Amino acid sequence: MRYEEMIEKPEAQVMRLADFLGCSFTEEEKQSGMVEKILELCSLGGVGDWKNHLTNDMARKLDEMVEKKLEGSGLKFE
């Protein structure tokens, strides 16, 4: 996922990210506008902006999910 892709097609990238994390949207969620609601709540803030939106526990859980997904891929999460 690249920044440019997030800007060009944010809905598609949110769904792609959900699939990657193992929590894909159901058809009902897509039809109800859940993806758009999530995009309304999110912004592409600067580096470190997550601290203004996530608790330390939320950040830790997200880090753990990403590390688990990247395990064995050769990619590093920093």
Secondary structure, DSSP 4 states (H G I P E B T S, - for coil): --HHHHHH-HHHHHHHHHHHTT-PPPHHHHHTTHHHHHHHH-----TTGGGGT--HHHHHHHHHHHHHHHTTSS----
